[in-house]
Amino acid sequence: MPPVDAKAPSQTPAEPILFSFPDSDQLSRNLADFVIKAQNDAISRRNKFTLATSGGSLPKMLAKYLINRDDNALRWDKWEIFFCDERLVPLDHEDSNYYLCHQEFFSKVPELKRSQIHTIDESLLDDPEELSDAYEKQLVQAFAGKEAVRNPVFDLILLGMGPDGHTCSLFPGHELLTEQDRWVAPIEDSPKPPAKRITFTYPVLNHAHRLAFVLAGEGKQEMLSKVLDQPELGLPASRVRPSPPGDIYFFTDNAASKTTKYERSDFKL
Ligand SMILES: O=C(O)[C@H](O)[C@@H](O)[C@H](O)[C@H](O)COP(=O)(O)O
């Protein structure tokens, strides 16, 4: 029998860590510190920082305390940015997650170069399969290096959650919840418009180094309780459970976390 390696990664998924802040402003402030810590850890490990972001209310909360800082904490030249999901519309369309992030965040950071932001190929909008494969190739290029990798390991993935418990474009009951091979998959029947999208799959989410849901406001209350208190329901957001050493966090405000019985943790870096 081989000797037991005490440091071998456990197969038990990470338990979510819940932070709750008085309001969404405090949430944004602490989220910025968390992102900077993730950035610094990643740069010291590999000299770059790979981040994937969602759309919805997240980009605005994310940008609030990352832009216009005067402490030189951000090493923008090391950032490589992907989208957890994207709608199949032109990049200057108001439904585009890239467009949203550009308006709320990227356009306010002149140091970020367009080449650091991985967007969908607009010439493939009529062919979701091809477009999805092409986006997956961008992940392969960013993560594989010289050696083939089984799964990409993002330094940080930031997620939202919809009122039905969806995250990325992974919706309740959809066949993509069981996708095990593709890193990126097309979806043409999204219940949330627009119907055609691409999305990261669980093999990507559950291999990330760190993930964080970012949830503010009373509208998130009921679903957050279900996701944290009743994981057996198997809602899409509950299925985000990375294997250690991956960590999963919920950054919430008190309005969102009001009813969950899940234990809150003190926020410290
Ligand atoms: O492209 C999308 O539709 C988003 O990435 C989606 O997954 C979003 O994160 C949730 O729907 C939450 O949206 P809100 O933050 O606006 O509630």
The ligand as a Gaussian input file, in Angstrom:
#p B3LYP/6-31G(d) Opt

LIG

0 1
 O      -25.491000      36.676000     -18.203000
 C      -26.192000      36.512000     -17.240000
 O      -27.408000      36.427000     -17.334000
 C      -25.530000      36.503000     -15.907000
 O      -24.209000      36.140000     -15.937000
 C      -26.350000      35.724000     -14.886000
 O      -25.863000      34.459000     -14.585000
 C      -26.452000      36.587000     -13.658000
 O      -25.263000      36.515000     -12.923000
 C      -27.621000      36.187000     -12.785000
 O      -28.776000      36.130000     -13.555000
 C      -27.827000      37.186000     -11.658000
 O      -28.165000      38.419000     -12.193000
 P      -28.385000      39.678000     -11.250000
 O      -27.102000      39.920000     -10.542000
 O      -28.732000      40.803000     -12.196000
 O      -29.498000      39.329000     -10.331000

